[in-house]
Amino acid sequence: MSKKINLKPLDDRIVVQPVEAEEKTAGGLFLPDTAKEKPQRGTVIAVGPGKLLDSGERAVLSVAIGDEVIYGKYSGSDIEIDGQEIKILRESDVLAKVVK
């Protein structure tokens, strides 16, 4: 992430900075933009307060800022802010956290 983005997602939404798509294959061939795979992995850069429950309390999110996550290929909304491509998605769109 080149610079901080000031966003406050609502409810159970999170903001993810996707990793860059692979520029070349394992065999060394360079891929044109049209052939690159859509990223499904990224770093969480902002989290909402959690979904509002019927009791009036907020559910605790299972992801936090700095977590690396894997999400569905067509999940969330892709937006551009200050020249940076980011993705806003619901916590339920996250398939897994990457454990290091």
C-alpha positions as CSV (number, residue, x, y, z in Angstrom):
1,M,0.0,0.0,0.0
2,S,1.6,3.2,-1.1
3,K,-0.3,5.6,1.1
4,K,-3.0,5.6,3.8
5,I,-6.6,5.6,2.7
6,N,-9.1,7.2,5.1
7,L,-12.2,5.1,4.9
8,K,-14.6,3.9,7.6
9,P,-16.5,0.9,6.4
10,L,-20.0,0.4,7.8
11,D,-21.3,-2.7,9.7
12,D,-19.5,-5.9,8.8
13,R,-17.8,-4.5,5.7
14,I,-14.0,-4.5,5.3
15,V,-11.6,-2.7,2.9
16,V,-9.0,-4.9,1.2
17,Q,-5.9,-3.9,-0.8
18,P,-5.6,-6.7,-3.4
19,V,-2.2,-8.1,-4.2
20,E,-1.0,-7.4,-7.7
21,A,-1.9,-9.9,-10.4
22,E,1.0,-12.1,-11.6
23,E,2.8,-10.4,-14.5
24,K,4.4,-13.6,-15.9
25,T,3.8,-17.3,-15.8
26,A,6.0,-19.9,-14.0
27,G,7.7,-20.5,-17.3
28,G,8.7,-16.9,-17.7
29,L,6.1,-15.7,-20.3
30,F,4.7,-12.2,-19.7
31,L,1.0,-11.9,-19.5
32,P,-1.0,-9.1,-21.1
33,D,-3.5,-7.3,-18.9
34,T,-6.4,-9.2,-20.5
35,A,-4.9,-12.6,-19.5
36,K,-4.1,-11.8,-15.9
37,E,-6.1,-13.6,-13.2
38,K,-8.3,-11.4,-11.1
39,P,-6.7,-11.3,-7.6
40,Q,-8.4,-13.2,-4.8
41,R,-6.0,-12.3,-2.1
42,G,-5.3,-9.1,-0.2
43,T,-4.5,-7.2,3.0
44,V,-7.2,-5.8,5.2
45,I,-6.7,-2.0,5.5
46,A,-9.9,-1.0,7.3
47,V,-12.8,-2.8,9.1
48,G,-16.3,-1.7,10.1
49,P,-17.6,-1.8,13.7
50,G,-19.4,-5.2,13.1
51,K,-23.0,-6.2,12.2
52,L,-25.7,-4.8,14.4
53,L,-27.4,-7.7,16.2
54,D,-31.1,-7.8,17.3
55,S,-29.9,-7.3,20.8
56,G,-28.5,-3.9,19.8
57,E,-24.9,-5.0,20.3
58,R,-22.3,-5.3,17.5
59,A,-20.9,-8.7,16.4
60,V,-17.1,-9.0,16.7
61,L,-15.4,-9.3,13.3
62,S,-13.0,-12.2,12.8
63,V,-10.6,-10.2,10.7
64,A,-8.5,-7.2,11.7
65,I,-6.4,-4.6,10.0
66,G,-3.2,-6.1,8.6
67,D,-4.7,-9.6,8.1
68,E,-4.1,-11.3,4.7
69,V,-7.3,-12.8,3.4
70,I,-8.6,-14.9,0.5
71,Y,-12.0,-13.9,-0.9
72,G,-14.2,-15.0,-3.8
73,K,-13.2,-14.0,-7.3
74,Y,-16.3,-11.9,-7.9
75,S,-16.9,-10.8,-4.3
76,G,-17.4,-7.2,-3.2
77,S,-17.0,-4.0,-5.0
78,D,-13.9,-2.8,-6.8
79,I,-13.3,1.0,-6.4
80,E,-10.4,3.4,-7.0
81,I,-9.5,6.0,-4.5
82,D,-6.5,8.3,-4.9
83,G,-5.2,6.1,-7.8
84,Q,-5.3,3.0,-5.7
85,E,-7.5,0.0,-6.6
86,I,-9.2,-1.3,-3.4
87,K,-12.1,-3.8,-2.7
88,I,-14.9,-3.3,-0.2
89,L,-16.6,-6.5,0.8
90,R,-18.6,-8.1,3.6
91,E,-16.8,-10.2,6.2
92,S,-18.9,-13.2,4.9
93,D,-17.2,-12.8,1.5
94,V,-13.9,-13.7,3.1
95,L,-13.1,-17.4,2.5
96,A,-10.0,-17.7,4.7
97,K,-7.3,-15.8,6.6
98,V,-3.7,-16.6,5.5
99,V,-1.8,-17.9,8.6
100,K,1.9,-17.2,8.5
